């Protein structure tokens, strides 16, 4: 991921890429989701991005696991299917709407 963001150098060095938010998922509830997002945010700070975390202002954040740093899905490791064990889609919709509202200003 860092390599991809580094490849966008022209955009972030000219302040064209200003805001950042992060999404993550893990196979289990305590799978390092917060640490993953915080690591991405550390890189974003280095590049001068403005970080807009999800926060606790919307109920879907609690339903998806209560991660105020960004939306976090928990994959269903037993079934080995592409499904989430927590209701993450409402949080994704809220997260995206807030981000686009911010970026449009």
N, C-alpha and C positions, 0 to 999 in steps of 0.2 A: 504494500500500500504506500509506504514512504517513497519507494522508487517511482510509482505512478505520480504521486503529488510532486515530487522533484521534477518530473518530466514536464510539468505544467509551469515551469519557471517563468516563462514570459508573462503569464497571467498574474502570478502572485508578486513578481518583482515590480510590476507596473500598477499594483493595487487594483487589478481587475477582478481578482478572486478575493473577496473581502470577508465573507461570512462562512462559518463552518459549523456543522452539526454532525454527530456520529450515531450510527446504528451498529448493533452487534448481536451475535447470538452464540449460544453455547449448548452443549449436550446436557448439562445438568444445571441446577439452580445456582450453584456457587462456582460456575465455570470460568471465573475471571472476567466477566462482562464489564464491570466497572473499571477494572485495571486496563482492559483493552481500550476503552473509550478515553480514559485519562491519558494513555500513551499517545493516542492520536492527537488529543488536544495539546499535548506537550509539543509535538511537531508543529501544529498549527500556530502556537504562540511564537515559535522560532521564526516562522515565516510572516508573522504580523497579522494573521487572520483574527477576526473578531469572533469569539466563540459565543454561541447562543445555545446553552444547554436546555433541555426540556423542562427542568424544574418540576415542582410539585403542584402546579396550578390547575391541573385537569385530572379528573378521576381515573381516566384510562391509564395514567402513569402508575397508579397503585395496582390496578388489575394486571398489568404486564410485568409486575415484579418490583415496582417502586424504585427504579433507577432514575434519579433526577439528572444524571449526566447525559442520557440519551436513551432511545428506545432499545430494549434488549429482549430478544426472543429466546425461549428455551426449547430446543428441539426434542422431539419424541424419540429418544435413543432406543427404546425397546421395539417400537414398531418399524424402525428404519424407513420411515416415510418422510416426505417433505411436509411435515405439519408441525405446528407449534403447540406446546402444552399450555401456553398462557395466551390470553386474548390480546395479541399484539397489534392487530390491524387497526383498531380504533386509535391506539397510541401512535401508530405510524401516520395515520391521516391527520391527527392533531399536530404532531411534530412537524410534518411537511407543511401544513397550512401556516403555522406560526413562522416557519423559516421563510416561506415565500412572501408572507406579509412583510417581514423584516427586510428582506432583500429588495423588495420593490420600492422601498423608501429612499 
